[in-house]
Amino acid sequence: MKEWWTPDELAALALPEFPTTREAIARRADRENWRQPSREYPANPLGVWRRREGRGGGYEYRYDLLPLAARTILVLRQQRAEGRDARAERAAAKATLSREERWAWFEKLPENKKQKARSKLEALLAVDALTMAGTKRDDAMVLIASQIRVTLRTLYNWAGEVAGIERQNWLAFLAPRHAGGQAQAECDPAAWEWIKAAWLTQSKPTAAHCYRQLQGVAKAQGWTIPSCKTLERRLATIDQTTRTFFREGPEALKRLYPAQQRDRTALHALEAVNADGHKWDVFVRWPDGEIGRPCMVGFQDLFSGMILSWRVDRSENKEAVRLAFGDIVETYGIPDHCLFDNGRNFASKWLTGGTETRYRFKVRDEDPVGLLPELGCQVHWATPYHGQAKPIERAWRDFAQNIARDPRFVGAWTGNTVAAKPENYASKAIPLESFLAVVSEGIAEHNTRAGRRTDACAGRLSFAEAFAVSYQQSPIRQATPEQQRRWLLASELTTARRPDGSVHLYGNRYWCEALLEHLGRKVVARFDPDALHESVHLYRPDGAYIAAAQCVERTGFFDSAAARVHARARNDFLKAAKAMAKAERKLSLDDLAALMPTVEAPEAPETKVVRPVFGTAGNAALRADPDMEHDQDSVLADFGRAMRQLRVVRDNDGADG
């Protein structure tokens, strides 16, 4: 602030309670002895006046000689002028810092600094409120500065910080921009790079361990290194993604990015399903005595989250996938979309053949069209080894937590990891029938549990209820009986055995009347391996459908009721066959004989050629040989008998004519 003023400058200011001309100021200076020693400055008259340097000479006076009112206005005017200059400088600086950058900086500040900025804003808003009420701005500034106990200069500086800024952005511009700092300890760049390389490894060594190794290397290399705590703080400033990538691996880095949250409410029930396999953490005893962990293939509705179908087998295979999908189609209908992973069993050409993006096996033009494309179901492939891409993985986690740990499985539960094996590991194996019963109950409870927090259930409904509500209002494609037979498993060629044409399959007999037309021939049976006591569908080897054959169950040896049922069925069959036979042959045997034509024998032709007969007299040499004579007699006798028979036949023919 300017301290020394000439009479001309003071006159130009037109201060209150002070002369406004040069001559009047000079007279007042003489009258009040401004240039004489005073009580305030008895030994130093230059404390309140001094000779003016430069051309023209004269005197300059300190502003302290002015009356209080004039002195106050002079100070305020100078502060205002200085504030304008400071604002101009700050405006140039603010031009390089956008509003967005200011707010971004404000959000990064700790709460105590944000509160200081809010206090500044409240003070400036109070000044504006007084100004709007009619108080002069300078007086309002003096009043507010005294109330909040800051210097007037400080309050003017705050006002200068927001000069030319919209009021809604004042808070961001009032936040402090200075950042405290301290000198960093010296560290050789090579040493810093060495400890970074040692610490950023997937073995995850501690910073203290790396520092101990660094001490030996630094001593050999002549590096200057700071303390261990200093390097720990610097390692902590390395970006989180860099630390995760090097110390935990790419998969951990992938988890840092938030998973995609897909909206399923745009779907409807059975519009889209997803499937996957799950290996149970339970030991099961199969009917043949083998013990192992069963695998389950399940299908889940994407809209509601309901488990629609499932099949259990010794391993995850394409047959289980095929049958589980068939259960969906037979029970509910044909889905429009199906989300699979790219496993060999789900990508089997018998299931998804013809899908353009099926990057499994060799895709050939002559490959058969798979079951799903044939039914008009579009196949989508999830990212391999990425559980977040398949919503059914969430259901598997519930099954592993709730069903696999059922009290009825105690002793058969294997633990969900190698390190979590229970003390009674492998002490018991659950029979397959008992295992399937518990799993069926658990899945039913999973589907009907109320209060699900999905978008479709809204925290009120169960999966089954959400599915039912949407299912009743959605267009569902139903499969024809011919299409329903497509997902049944086909057996190898088997023979329709004589004499009744029955087909034997896995220890069961199947029979229908249509098999009588295929006695001794090869046929193909399509069946459900989990329902062998139901009917099987029979096809010719060329694929033509024959009929459905019922299972013929065995009965007890002395079961008279079963014998009566069998006899009644056989009698019905015989009666129907006889009626059909009679309906097929409309002519009786008498009518058939009456319509037989009379066949006349043709007239015998007259013989034109006569064979000569030689007498017994002849060559003397022949007669001399007794054996020759005997042969000649036999020949003649045979010839005579033949001629007599010929005459008898001729006479009979003449009589018939």
GILINLIN-V855901 format. One record per residue. RES is the residue in one letter. OMEGA is omega in whole degrees, 0 to 359 (none if undefined). Layout:
RES&OMEGA ; RES&OMEGA
//
This chain:
M&181 ; K&183 ; E&187 ; W&185 ; W&174 ; T&178 ; P&179 ; D&180 ; E&179 ; L&178 ; A&181 ; A&181 ; L&180 ; A&183 ; L&179 ; P&179 ; E&182 ; F&182 ; P&183 ; T&176 ; T&182 ; R&183 ; E&180 ; A&178 ; I&180 ; A&179 ; R&180 ; R&178 ; A&178 ; D&183 ; R&184 ; E&176 ; N&181 ; W&184 ; R&178 ; Q&176 ; P&181 ; S&179 ; R&180 ; E&183 ; Y&184 ; P&185 ; A&185 ; N&180 ; P&179 ; L&179 ; G&183 ; V&177 ; W&177 ; R&177 ; R&182 ; R&177 ; E&178 ; G&184 ; R&178 ; G&179 ; G&182 ; G&184 ; Y&172 ; E&183 ; Y&176 ; R&181 ; Y&179 ; D&181 ; L&183 ; L&173 ; P&185 ; L&182 ; A&180 ; A&180 ; R&181 ; T&181 ; I&179 ; L&180 ; V&181 ; L&180 ; R&179 ; Q&179 ; Q&177 ; R&180 ; A&178 ; E&177 ; G&178 ; R&178 ; D&179 ; A&178 ; R&179 ; A&178 ; E&181 ; R&178 ; A&177 ; A&178 ; A&181 ; K&179 ; A&180 ; T&182 ; L&186 ; S&178 ; R&180 ; E&179 ; E&179 ; R&180 ; W&177 ; A&177 ; W&180 ; F&182 ; E&180 ; K&183 ; L&173 ; P&187 ; E&181 ; N&178 ; K&175 ; K&180 ; Q&176 ; K&178 ; A&178 ; R&178 ; S&176 ; K&181 ; L&179 ; E&180 ; A&181 ; L&177 ; L&176 ; A&176 ; V&179 ; D&180 ; A&177 ; L&180 ; T&178 ; M&180 ; A&176 ; G&179 ; T&176 ; K&185 ; R&181 ; D&178 ; D&179 ; A&179 ; M&179 ; V&182 ; L&182 ; I&179 ; A&178 ; S&181 ; Q&182 ; I&173 ; R&170 ; V&179 ; T&179 ; L&178 ; R&180 ; T&181 ; L&177 ; Y&177 ; N&178 ; W&179 ; A&179 ; G&181 ; E&182 ; V&179 ; A&180 ; G&181 ; I&176 ; E&186 ; R&182 ; Q&180 ; N&183 ; W&185 ; L&181 ; A&182 ; F&177 ; L&179 ; A&181 ; P&180 ; R&181 ; H&178 ; A&180 ; G&179 ; G&178 ; Q&182 ; A&180 ; Q&177 ; A&183 ; E&178 ; C&179 ; D&181 ; P&179 ; A&178 ; A&178 ; W&178 ; E&180 ; W&183 ; I&175 ; K&180 ; A&180 ; A&184 ; W&183 ; L&176 ; T&184 ; Q&172 ; S&175 ; K&177 ; P&177 ; T&179 ; A&179 ; A&178 ; H&179 ; C&180 ; Y&178 ; R&176 ; Q&180 ; L&180 ; Q&178 ; G&180 ; V&182 ; A&179 ; K&180 ; A&183 ; Q&181 ; G&180 ; W&173 ; T&182 ; I&176 ; P&181 ; S&180 ; C&180 ; K&179 ; T&180 ; L&176 ; E&178 ; R&180 ; R&177 ; L&180 ; A&179 ; T&177 ; I&184 ; D&183 ; Q&180 ; T&178 ; T&179 ; R&182 ; T&183 ; F&184 ; F&186 ; R&183 ; E&174 ; G&183 ; P&181 ; E&176 ; A&176 ; L&179 ; K&180 ; R&176 ; L&179 ; Y&185 ; P&180 ; A&178 ; Q&178 ; Q&184 ; R&182 ; D&180 ; R&182 ; T&177 ; A&178 ; L&170 ; H&184 ; A&176 ; L&176 ; E&181 ; A&178 ; V&173 ; N&187 ; A&177 ; D&178 ; G&181 ; H&178 ; K&185 ; W&177 ; D&184 ; V&174 ; F&183 ; V&176 ; R&180 ; W&182 ; P&180 ; D&178 ; G&180 ; E&180 ; I&180 ; G&178 ; R&183 ; P&175 ; C&179 ; M&173 ; V&183 ; G&176 ; F&182 ; Q&175 ; D&184 ; L&181 ; F&187 ; S&186 ; G&182 ; M&174 ; I&186 ; L&182 ; S&178 ; W&176 ; R&181 ; V&178 ; D&180 ; R&181 ; S&176 ; E&184 ; N&184 ; K&179 ; E&178 ; A&177 ; V&182 ; R&182 ; L&178 ; A&176 ; F&178 ; G&177 ; D&178 ; I&185 ; V&182 ; E&184 ; T&187 ; Y&184 ; G&184 ; I&176 ; P&179 ; D&182 ; H&179 ; C&181 ; L&180 ; F&163 ; D&188 ; N&179 ; G&184 ; R&184 ; N&180 ; F&181 ; A&179 ; S&182 ; K&177 ; W&178 ; L&188 ; T&179 ; G&183 ; G&176 ; T&188 ; E&185 ; T&179 ; R&184 ; Y&176 ; R&182 ; F&178 ; K&181 ; V&181 ; R&179 ; D&183 ; E&178 ; D&178 ; P&176 ; V&183 ; G&183 ; L&183 ; L&176 ; P&180 ; E&179 ; L&178 ; G&180 ; C&181 ; Q&184 ; V&175 ; H&184 ; W&177 ; A&178 ; T&181 ; P&178 ; Y&180 ; H&186 ; G&181 ; Q&181 ; A&182 ; K&182 ; P&182 ; I&178 ; E&177 ; R&177 ; A&178 ; W&179 ; R&177 ; D&180 ; F&180 ; A&182 ; Q&188 ; N&186 ; I&184 ; A&180 ; R&178 ; D&180 ; P&179 ; R&179 ; F&180 ; V&183 ; G&178 ; A&179 ; W&186 ; T&189 ; G&184 ; N&174 ; T&178 ; V&182 ; A&184 ; A&179 ; K&178 ; P&180 ; E&180 ; N&183 ; Y&175 ; A&178 ; S&181 ; K&174 ; A&183 ; I&174 ; P&185 ; L&182 ; E&179 ; S&179 ; F&181 ; L&179 ; A&180 ; V&179 ; V&179 ; S&177 ; E&181 ; G&179 ; I&177 ; A&177 ; E&178 ; H&182 ; N&187 ; T&179 ; R&184 ; A&176 ; G&178 ; R&185 ; R&176 ; T&180 ; D&181 ; A&182 ; C&174 ; A&178 ; G&182 ; R&189 ; L&170 ; S&177 ; F&182 ; A&180 ; E&178 ; A&178 ; F&183 ; A&181 ; V&181 ; S&182 ; Y&181 ; Q&184 ; Q&188 ; S&174 ; P&184 ; I&176 ; R&179 ; Q&181 ; A&175 ; T&177 ; P&179 ; E&178 ; Q&181 ; Q&179 ; R&185 ; R&185 ; W&176 ; L&181 ; L&180 ; A&178 ; S&172 ; E&179 ; L&176 ; T&188 ; T&170 ; A&192 ; R&173 ; R&6 ; P&188 ; D&179 ; G&182 ; S&179 ; V&180 ; H&184 ; L&177 ; Y&176 ; G&179 ; N&176 ; R&179 ; Y&184 ; W&169 ; C&185 ; E&182 ; A&179 ; L&179 ; L&178 ; E&183 ; H&180 ; L&178 ; G&182 ; R&179 ; K&176 ; V&178 ; V&180 ; A&173 ; R&189 ; F&173 ; D&184 ; P&178 ; D&179 ; A&183 ; L&179 ; H&173 ; E&184 ; S&174 ; V&181 ; H&187 ; L&180 ; Y&170 ; R&179 ; P&179 ; D&176 ; G&180 ; A&183 ; Y&179 ; I&181 ; A&174 ; A&182 ; A&180 ; Q&177 ; C&177 ; V&186 ; E&174 ; R&179 ; T&178 ; G&185 ; F&182 ; F&179 ; D&184 ; S&180 ; A&178 ; A&179 ; A&178 ; R&178 ; V&179 ; H&180 ; A&179 ; R&179 ; A&178 ; R&178 ; N&177 ; D&178 ; F&180 ; L&180 ; K&180 ; A&180 ; A&178 ; K&179 ; A&179 ; M&179 ; A&179 ; K&178 ; A&180 ; E&181 ; R&184 ; K&181 ; L&175 ; S&180 ; L&178 ; D&178 ; D&179 ; L&180 ; A&181 ; A&182 ; L&179 ; M&181 ; P&177 ; T&183 ; V&179 ; E&179 ; A&179 ; P&180 ; E&183 ; A&180 ; P&180 ; E&182 ; T&180 ; K&184 ; V&180 ; V&179 ; R&180 ; P&179 ; V&182 ; F&180 ; G&183 ; T&178 ; A&181 ; G&187 ; N&181 ; A&180 ; A&180 ; L&180 ; R&182 ; A&182 ; D&183 ; P&179 ; D&179 ; M&179 ; E&180 ; H&179 ; D&182 ; Q&178 ; D&180 ; S&180 ; V&181 ; L&180 ; A&179 ; D&180 ; F&180 ; G&178 ; R&180 ; A&180 ; M&179 ; R&178 ; Q&179 ; L&179 ; R&180 ; V&179 ; V&181 ; R&179 ; D&180 ; N&179 ; D&179 ; G&179 ; A&179 ; D&179 ; G&none
//
